Amino acid sequence: MKERFAVLDIFRGIFSSLVVLFHLSAFSATPIINNEFIYNSDLFVDFFFVLSGFVIAYSYQFIKTGKELTRFYKKRFFRLYPLHLIVLLIFVAIEFSKHAASAHVHVNKTDNVSNNLYTFLTNLFLINSVKLPGINDVSWNIASWSISAEMIAYLVFGFTMLFINRNSLTKLRVIIYLLIIIVSGIALYLFTGSFRLNYAFDYGFLRGVMGFFIGVVCFSTFNYTKDYLRALKNSLFNFLEIISLALTIGFVCYGAIYKNYGFIYEILFFITILVFAFEKGWLSALLKRSKFLHQTGKYSYSIYMIHTLILSLFNVLFIRMLKFPPSAYAYLFIINYAIIYLISVWTFKHIEMRFNYSDKESGKKGWWIW
């Protein structure tokens, strides 16, 4: 029976929007988006990793041949890379235009030391979540480090599935997933000295692999328990949905304290995804009523990938040129988000779906879910 996981897609849209507000808060001076919850909403990037592992495990846990492995990589590459590449090239064009314009008008910051040929190549080849010499910050489209981490997680997942299925190790696969999580976590600690979930250009790929395989274990847990848990009363899920979401929001609010213990958030995201995957509580029913939330989930990848570009342009127009005060973001953030959303509708249709990989043998399109 084909699972839908509509609420999990809605969460993807909500949390990608919160990441937008997280970056917006740097320009503003309003308690609406300048508060501890928004300041720590970058943690929801890890929710994406866990959810991605859950969804990918659902669809691709039975890769057995090199041909199936290649098909999997093609689908994921064409799902993510075209929009990443186009946004990257737009950022390059902006850098060149700044230099051209500086001969005629005042440009506040002509050069961004992080945006250079070296970092362009790391972004182009999606290795910008790996700690490389001479790179000390995120660059170009700063959100793209997580796409690099995601693609590296796909590589690890694909070869892991091939190894498990070719060697008839399906009974041990959860143990293998757990070993990958443990190794990634230990490596992150050895390289960084902490379990903080704020690594991006520097060891962000370990953060991604760890979260992704926690999601794979989450799906295995769902798969093993779904018959039993679906038979339980909806009233139990009413309680579990409220508690899991309240704990997640609460710990994000106190991220300044608990970010040092990143595994707390991985566990919370695991529980939240597992609970809402059943869609049996009243919160799930409430979320599913909103067409806008469904659409936001659909456009979540575009929202995530273009938002830093639009935020930068919006900031130049309203803050630098029109001289709006940061307090104006009490209402400007709504306009800014609306522009991001509308452009995402276009990029989803004309970039994401246009380049989406078509599996000619099965006649099916690759999953649109990010």
Protein Blocks (a to p, Z undefined) as FASTA:
>chain_A
ZZfklmmmmmmmmmmmmmmmmmmmmmgccfklmcfklmmmmmmmmmmmmmmmmmmmmmmm
mcfbfklmmmmmmmmmmmmmmmmmmmmmmmmmmmmmmmmmmmmmccfblbafklcfklmm
mmmnopalbccehiabdehjlklmmmmmmmmmmmmmmmmmmmmmmnopmlmmmmmmmmmm
mmmmmmmmmmnopabdfbfkgoplmmmmmmmmmmmmmmmmmmmmmmmmmmpcfklmmmmm
mmmmmmmmmmmmmmmmmmmmmmlmmmmmmmmmmmmmnopafklmmmmmpmklmmmmmmmm
mmmmmmmmmmmmmmmmmmmmnopafklmmmmmmmmmmmmmmmmmmmmmmmmmmmpccdfk
nopacdfbZZ
